[in-house]
Amino acid sequence: MSLLLTTILALATPASSREFPELELSLTLPPLQELQSVRDSESLTIDRGELLGHRIEIATHVLTRRRFSLETAEDLTDLFVTSLRARGRTPVCSHDLVEPSYRGFWERAAGRAMAVRFQRSRLVPGPYGIDPFAAELEGEIQAEPTHWPPGGSLHLKGAVLAEAAYLIEVSCSPPARGRVRDLLRAFLDDGVRYTGPVRDPLWSREEILERWRDCLGDPAADSRVRILRTEHYIIAGDASFGRSLGRSLERTYDRVRATLPFPEWPGRRLMPVFLFRRPADFQRFAAREGGGNRGFAWGDAFATWYESPADPVLVHEAVHQLLANRLRLQGGGSWFQEGMAEYLSRATWERTAEARRIDRQGFAPLDQLVRVRRLSKDGSHATVRERYAQAGLLIEHLHDTSRGPDEFRELVVRVGSLPPGDVGVLEDAMADLRGQSLTLLEERWLQSLRER
């Protein structure tokens, strides 16, 4: 049969639809021939068929938001990537911060059964969920880490609903190209529709009060709570804060975005900040959630007890929040996360003072620092302070020795997508990006500190 006739027959195939009335969600499938459908469970529906000589499988996953801590559409694609890594596969993740994309690079993955090279990631506006956008992720699948060409392609789309979330996983073999890729993209763009209610990006009072009650563990906390909204934040708590705090947080937002640009999306929710009046209340909350003693970021929010808008802890935790919620960089390990927060929350003169104060003989070797699971738990208070300073000074060195802002951004997104504690993949990334071993990087960094 000629390619033209095959194309005509495929496009003449009537489109099938899938209805999820409990979610107020409907799908209009691409024109698949020999369509077979299976409702595996309440949480998974699978449609299989052929499209212009390609084998297509469309799996629609329905997840409970609370169980999986899904606050935004990006949480769904991040969860998928994390699950690939947990299954011993190699999700290759990198972002382009100007127009987010998982551009990808190959890690050395000997012995692993499959690798996925993610090439395109984006938010797309439209009626897909309770927010006015969905997250998409697209990549290619290798059957073996050393084999090329890839064995198939993968297309994902996800959005959050009121109580649930959905992730549509489209796999195609051989890889989708040309007309097939256009049809699959058109399905994800135009064939997915949500008709339910949307949520207020500014948060209703009741929504933020519910989150605050969860933090405080007090169902009668309403009478004491203060709420302040700024352009990008909603601040709630029983501490006595004012607009100067909002201005401080917005300056942090601008500083991080100037260093690591990320797009603004209309309708994106304000980021929650929870401030406790009493340290003991915060520490009870932190102990329950596994957070730090002074402040910590989790999910879409951060929390601390409040003393003044100039408290450096506020800026430090706000950087963590932005790395996770705007840049989607949650990897790299504790040294990277804390180092970025230190670098972006402190002025140059403060880092210079730290460099002169600390005893570099007490520095952890770089390969040891990379392996530390949590710097905040790595010894005494003085040791932790030095580890944080060490990590911040290392990020500063990487910035100052980069050949311009684009190279630094590429390094940050590459390292920030690596699995934590893996010295080997960090060594590979540094060799690829900078032509340096970790040993040479460490030597040059320590030399720069001695000359400071």
C-alpha positions as CSV (number, residue, x, y, z in Angstrom):
1,M,0.0,0.0,0.0
2,S,1.4,3.4,-0.9
3,L,2.3,5.9,1.7
4,L,-0.2,8.4,0.3
5,L,-3.1,5.8,0.5
6,T,-2.0,4.8,4.1
7,T,-2.1,8.5,5.1
8,I,-5.5,9.0,3.5
9,L,-7.0,5.9,5.3
10,A,-5.4,6.8,8.6
11,L,-6.8,10.4,8.5
12,A,-10.2,9.1,7.4
13,T,-10.4,6.9,10.5
14,P,-13.0,8.5,12.8
15,A,-11.6,9.8,16.1
16,S,-12.7,8.1,19.3
17,S,-13.3,9.9,22.5
18,R,-12.7,9.1,26.2
19,E,-14.9,10.7,28.9
20,F,-13.9,11.1,32.5
21,P,-17.1,12.7,33.9
22,E,-15.9,12.5,37.5
23,L,-13.0,14.7,36.5
24,E,-14.9,16.9,34.0
25,L,-12.3,15.8,31.5
26,S,-12.6,14.5,27.9
27,L,-10.1,13.2,25.3
28,T,-10.5,13.1,21.6
29,L,-8.0,10.5,20.5
30,P,-5.9,10.8,17.3
31,P,-7.2,8.7,14.3
32,L,-5.8,5.3,15.4
33,Q,-6.5,2.2,13.4
34,E,-7.1,-1.2,15.0
35,L,-7.9,0.7,18.2
36,Q,-7.9,-1.4,21.4
37,S,-8.9,0.1,24.8
38,V,-8.4,-1.2,28.3
39,R,-9.6,0.3,31.6
40,D,-6.9,-1.2,33.7
41,S,-8.2,0.4,36.9
42,E,-9.9,3.6,38.1
43,S,-6.5,5.3,37.8
44,L,-5.3,4.0,34.4
45,T,-6.9,3.8,31.0
46,I,-4.8,2.5,28.0
47,D,-5.6,3.0,24.3
48,R,-3.5,1.2,21.7
49,G,-3.5,1.4,17.9
50,E,-1.6,2.3,14.7
51,L,-1.0,5.6,13.1
52,L,0.7,5.8,9.7
53,G,2.7,2.7,10.4
54,H,3.6,3.6,14.0
55,R,2.6,1.7,17.1
56,I,0.8,4.1,19.5
57,E,-0.1,3.6,23.2
58,I,-1.9,6.3,25.1
59,A,-2.0,5.8,28.9
60,T,-4.1,8.1,30.9
61,H,-3.1,8.1,34.6
62,V,-5.3,9.6,37.3
63,L,-3.5,10.5,40.5
64,T,-4.7,11.7,43.9
65,R,-3.2,15.2,44.5
66,R,-2.8,14.9,48.2
67,R,-1.1,11.5,48.1
68,F,1.5,12.6,45.6
69,S,1.8,16.2,46.8
70,L,0.8,17.6,43.4
71,E,0.4,21.4,43.6
72,T,1.2,22.3,40.0
73,A,1.2,20.8,36.5
74,E,5.0,20.7,36.6
75,D,4.9,18.4,39.6
76,L,3.4,15.7,37.4
77,T,6.2,15.7,34.8
78,D,8.8,15.9,37.6
79,L,7.1,12.9,39.3
80,F,7.3,10.9,36.0
81,V,11.1,11.7,35.6
82,T,11.7,10.8,39.3
83,S,9.8,7.5,38.8
84,L,12.0,6.7,35.8
85,R,15.1,7.2,37.9
86,A,13.7,5.1,40.7
87,R,13.1,2.2,38.3
88,G,16.7,2.2,37.3
89,R,16.2,4.0,34.1
90,T,18.1,7.1,33.0
91,P,15.9,10.2,32.6
92,V,18.2,12.8,31.1
93,C,17.0,16.1,32.3
94,S,18.1,19.7,31.6
95,H,16.2,23.0,31.3
96,D,16.6,25.9,29.0
97,L,15.7,28.7,31.3
98,V,14.6,31.2,28.6
99,E,12.1,28.8,27.2
100,P,12.0,25.7,29.5
101,S,13.0,22.5,27.8
102,Y,14.5,19.2,28.9
103,R,17.2,19.4,26.2
104,G,19.1,16.4,27.6
105,F,22.5,14.9,27.6
106,W,23.6,11.3,27.9
107,E,24.8,10.1,31.3
108,R,27.1,7.1,31.4
109,A,24.6,4.5,32.4
110,A,26.2,1.1,31.9
111,G,23.9,-1.8,32.7
112,R,20.7,0.2,32.7
113,A,17.9,-1.1,30.6
114,M,16.6,2.1,29.1
115,A,17.4,5.7,28.7
116,V,15.0,8.6,27.9
117,R,16.3,11.7,26.3
118,F,13.9,14.6,27.0
119,Q,14.2,17.2,24.4
120,R,11.3,19.6,24.9
121,S,9.5,20.7,28.0
122,R,7.0,23.6,28.2
123,L,3.9,25.0,29.8
124,V,1.0,25.4,27.4
125,P,-1.9,27.7,28.0
126,G,-5.4,26.3,27.7
127,P,-8.4,24.8,29.5
128,Y,-6.6,21.7,30.8
129,G,-7.2,22.0,34.6
130,I,-7.8,24.3,37.5
131,D,-4.8,26.4,36.4
132,P,-4.9,28.0,32.9
133,F,-2.0,25.8,31.6
134,A,-0.7,22.3,31.5
135,A,2.9,20.9,31.5
136,E,4.2,18.9,28.5
137,L,7.4,16.8,28.2
138,E,8.7,15.2,25.0
139,G,11.6,12.9,24.4
140,E,13.1,9.8,22.8
141,I,13.6,6.3,24.2
142,Q,16.7,4.2,23.9
143,A,16.4,0.4,24.2
144,E,20.0,0.3,25.4
145,P,22.2,3.1,26.7
146,T,24.8,2.6,24.0
147,H,22.4,2.1,21.1
148,W,21.3,4.7,18.6
149,P,18.9,5.4,16.9
150,P,16.3,5.5,19.7
151,G,13.6,2.9,19.9
152,G,10.6,5.2,20.3
153,S,9.4,8.6,21.4
154,L,7.5,9.7,24.5
155,H,5.0,12.6,24.8
156,L,3.5,13.6,28.2
157,K,0.9,16.1,29.2
158,G,-0.4,16.7,32.7
159,A,-2.5,19.1,34.7
160,V,-3.9,19.4,38.2
161,L,-7.7,19.3,39.1
162,A,-9.5,20.1,42.3
163,E,-8.8,16.8,44.1
164,A,-7.0,14.8,41.4
165,A,-4.5,15.2,38.6
166,Y,-4.0,13.5,35.3
167,L,-1.0,12.6,33.2
168,I,-1.4,11.5,29.6
169,E,1.6,9.3,28.5
170,V,1.8,8.7,24.7
171,S,4.5,6.3,23.5
172,C,5.2,5.9,19.8
173,S,7.4,3.3,18.0
174,P,9.3,4.0,15.8
175,P,10.0,7.5,17.0
176,A,7.4,10.1,15.9
177,R,8.6,12.3,13.0
178,G,6.9,14.6,10.6
179,R,3.2,14.0,10.2
180,V,2.9,11.5,13.0
181,R,4.6,13.9,15.5
182,D,2.3,16.7,14.3
183,L,-0.8,14.5,14.9
184,L,0.3,13.5,18.3
185,R,1.1,17.1,19.3
186,A,-2.3,18.2,17.9
187,F,-4.0,15.5,20.1
188,L,-2.3,16.8,23.2
189,D,-3.0,20.5,22.3
190,D,-6.5,20.2,21.0
191,G,-7.9,16.8,22.0
192,V,-7.7,17.3,25.8
193,R,-10.4,19.4,27.4
194,Y,-11.4,20.2,31.0
195,T,-14.7,21.9,31.7
196,G,-14.7,22.1,35.5
197,P,-14.0,25.1,37.8
198,V,-10.7,26.9,37.9
199,R,-8.9,28.2,41.0
200,D,-8.0,31.7,42.1
201,P,-4.2,32.3,41.5
202,L,-4.3,34.8,44.4
203,W,-5.7,32.2,46.8
204,S,-9.0,32.6,48.6
205,R,-8.8,33.4,52.3
206,E,-10.2,29.9,53.2
207,E,-7.5,28.2,51.1
208,I,-4.6,29.9,52.7
209,L,-6.2,29.5,56.2
210,E,-6.4,25.8,55.6
211,R,-2.7,25.6,54.8
212,W,-1.9,27.7,57.8
213,R,-4.0,25.4,60.1
214,D,-2.1,22.4,58.8
215,C,1.2,24.2,59.6
216,L,0.2,25.2,63.1
217,G,-1.7,22.1,63.9
218,D,-4.5,24.3,65.3
219,P,-8.0,24.2,63.8
220,A,-8.8,27.5,65.7
221,A,-5.9,29.5,64.3
222,D,-8.0,31.8,62.1
223,S,-8.3,34.7,64.6
224,R,-4.5,35.1,64.9
225,V,-3.5,34.8,61.2
226,R,-2.3,37.8,59.1
227,I,-2.3,37.6,55.3
228,L,-0.3,39.8,52.9
229,R,-0.2,39.5,49.1
230,T,2.5,40.8,46.8
231,E,3.0,40.4,43.1
232,H,4.4,36.9,43.5
233,Y,3.9,35.8,47.1
234,I,1.1,35.3,49.6
235,I,2.4,35.6,53.2
236,A,0.4,34.1,56.1
237,G,1.1,33.5,59.8
238,D,0.7,34.7,63.4
239,A,3.9,36.8,63.3
240,S,3.8,40.6,63.1
241,F,5.1,41.4,59.6
242,G,4.4,44.2,57.3
243,R,4.9,45.4,53.7
244,S,8.6,45.8,54.1
245,L,8.8,42.0,54.2
246,G,6.9,41.7,50.9
247,R,9.3,44.2,49.3
248,S,12.3,42.1,50.5
249,L,10.9,38.9,49.1
250,E,10.2,40.6,45.7
251,R,13.8,41.9,45.6
252,T,14.9,38.3,46.1
253,Y,12.6,37.2,43.3
254,D,14.1,39.8,40.9
255,R,17.6,38.9,41.9
256,V,17.2,35.2,41.2
257,R,15.4,35.9,37.9
258,A,18.1,38.2,36.8
259,T,20.7,35.6,37.4
260,L,18.7,32.6,36.1
261,P,15.9,33.9,33.9
262,F,12.6,32.0,33.8
263,P,9.4,32.9,32.1
264,E,6.4,34.5,33.8
265,W,3.1,32.7,33.2
266,P,-0.3,34.5,33.6
267,G,-2.4,32.7,36.1
268,R,0.4,31.1,38.1
269,R,-0.4,30.9,41.8
270,L,1.2,33.1,44.3
271,M,4.0,31.3,46.3
272,P,3.0,30.7,49.9
273,V,5.2,31.8,52.8
274,F,4.3,30.8,56.4
275,L,5.7,32.8,59.3
276,F,5.5,31.7,62.9
277,R,5.6,34.1,65.8
278,R,7.1,31.6,68.3
279,P,10.1,29.5,67.5
280,A,8.7,26.6,69.5
281,D,5.6,26.4,67.2
282,F,7.8,26.4,64.1
283,Q,10.1,23.8,65.5
284,R,7.1,21.5,66.3
285,F,6.0,21.9,62.7
286,A,9.5,21.4,61.3
287,A,9.9,18.2,63.3
288,R,6.7,16.9,62.0
289,E,7.6,17.6,58.4
290,G,11.3,16.7,58.6
291,G,12.5,20.3,58.0
292,G,15.3,22.4,59.4
293,N,15.4,24.0,62.8
294,R,15.5,27.6,61.6
295,G,13.6,27.5,58.3
296,F,12.8,25.2,55.4
297,A,11.2,25.0,52.0
298,W,8.9,22.2,50.9
299,G,6.5,21.7,48.0
300,D,5.4,25.1,46.9
301,A,6.1,26.9,50.1
302,F,8.6,27.9,52.8
303,A,8.3,28.6,56.5
304,T,10.3,30.0,59.3
305,W,9.7,32.0,62.5
306,Y,9.8,35.7,61.9
307,E,12.1,38.2,63.5
308,S,12.6,41.0,60.9
309,P,12.5,41.5,57.1
310,A,16.3,41.6,57.1
311,D,16.6,38.1,58.5
312,P,18.9,36.3,56.0
313,V,17.0,33.0,56.6
314,L,14.0,34.5,54.8
315,V,16.1,35.2,51.7
316,H,17.8,31.8,51.9
317,E,14.6,29.9,52.0
318,A,13.0,32.1,49.3
319,V,15.8,31.1,47.0
320,H,15.1,27.4,47.7
321,Q,11.5,28.0,46.9
322,L,12.3,29.6,43.6
323,L,14.7,26.9,42.6
324,A,12.0,24.3,43.2
325,N,8.9,26.2,42.0
326,R,10.0,28.4,39.1
327,L,13.2,26.8,37.9
328,R,12.2,23.2,38.7
329,L,15.7,22.4,39.9
330,Q,15.5,20.0,42.8
331,G,18.5,17.7,42.1
332,G,22.2,18.1,42.4
333,G,22.4,17.2,46.1
334,S,22.5,19.2,49.3
335,W,25.8,21.0,48.4
336,F,24.3,22.4,45.2
337,Q,20.9,23.4,46.8
338,E,22.5,25.0,49.8
339,G,25.3,26.5,47.8
340,M,22.8,28.2,45.4
341,A,20.8,29.5,48.3
342,E,23.9,30.9,50.0
343,Y,25.3,32.4,46.7
344,L,22.0,34.1,45.7
345,S,21.0,35.3,49.2
346,R,24.3,36.9,50.3
347,A,26.1,40.0,49.0
348,T,29.7,39.7,47.6
349,W,31.1,41.4,50.7
350,E,29.5,38.9,53.0
351,R,31.0,36.0,51.0
352,T,34.4,37.7,51.0
353,A,34.1,37.9,54.8
354,E,33.2,34.3,55.0
355,A,36.1,33.3,52.8
356,R,38.5,35.1,55.1
357,R,36.9,33.9,58.3
358,I,36.6,30.2,57.8
359,D,39.5,27.8,58.2
360,R,40.0,26.2,54.8
361,Q,41.9,23.4,56.4
362,G,38.5,22.4,57.8
363,F,37.0,22.2,54.3
364,A,35.5,18.9,53.4
365,P,37.2,17.5,50.2
366,L,34.9,18.2,47.3
367,D,34.0,14.6,46.5
368,Q,33.1,14.2,50.2
369,L,31.0,17.4,50.2
370,V,29.1,16.1,47.2
371,R,28.1,12.9,49.0
372,V,26.7,14.6,52.1
373,R,23.0,13.9,52.1
374,R,22.0,17.0,54.2
375,L,24.5,19.7,55.0
376,S,22.2,20.9,57.8
377,K,22.8,17.6,59.6
378,D,26.5,17.3,59.0
379,G,28.0,17.8,62.4
380,S,28.0,20.6,64.9
381,H,26.5,24.1,64.3
382,A,30.0,25.5,63.5
383,T,30.7,22.7,61.0
384,V,27.3,23.1,59.3
385,R,27.9,26.9,59.0
386,E,31.3,26.2,57.4
387,R,29.8,23.6,55.0
388,Y,27.1,26.1,53.9
389,A,29.8,28.8,53.4
390,Q,32.0,26.3,51.5
391,A,29.1,25.3,49.2
392,G,28.2,29.0,48.6
393,L,31.8,29.9,47.8
394,L,32.0,27.0,45.4
395,I,28.9,28.2,43.5
396,E,30.4,31.7,43.4
397,H,33.6,30.3,41.9
398,L,31.7,28.4,39.2
399,H,29.8,31.7,38.4
400,D,32.9,33.8,38.3
401,T,34.9,31.4,36.1
402,S,32.1,30.8,33.7
403,R,32.5,32.3,30.2
404,G,29.4,34.5,30.5
405,P,25.9,34.2,32.0
406,D,24.8,31.6,29.4
407,E,27.5,29.1,30.4
408,F,26.7,29.6,34.1
409,R,23.0,29.0,33.5
410,E,23.7,25.8,31.5
411,L,25.9,24.6,34.4
412,V,23.3,25.3,37.0
413,V,20.5,23.6,35.1
414,R,22.7,20.6,34.3
415,V,24.0,20.1,37.8
416,G,20.6,20.9,39.3
417,S,19.1,18.0,37.4
418,L,21.6,15.4,38.5
419,P,20.8,12.7,41.0
420,P,22.2,13.7,44.5
421,G,25.4,12.2,45.8
422,D,26.6,10.8,42.5
423,V,30.2,11.9,42.2
424,G,30.6,10.1,38.9
425,V,27.8,11.9,37.0
426,L,29.0,15.2,38.4
427,E,32.5,14.5,37.2
428,D,31.1,13.7,33.8
429,A,29.0,16.9,33.7
430,M,32.0,19.1,34.7
431,A,34.2,17.4,32.1
432,D,31.6,18.0,29.5
433,L,30.7,21.6,30.4
434,R,34.1,22.9,31.6
435,G,36.7,20.4,30.5
436,Q,37.7,20.0,34.2
437,S,38.0,17.1,36.5
438,L,36.7,17.7,40.0
439,T,40.2,17.5,41.3
440,L,41.3,20.4,39.0
441,L,38.2,22.4,39.8
442,E,38.9,22.0,43.6
443,E,42.6,23.0,43.1
444,R,41.7,26.2,41.2
445,W,38.9,27.1,43.6
446,L,41.1,26.8,46.7
447,Q,43.8,28.8,45.0
448,S,41.3,31.6,44.3
449,L,40.3,31.6,47.9
450,R,43.9,31.9,49.0
451,E,44.3,34.9,46.7
452,R,41.2,36.6,48.0
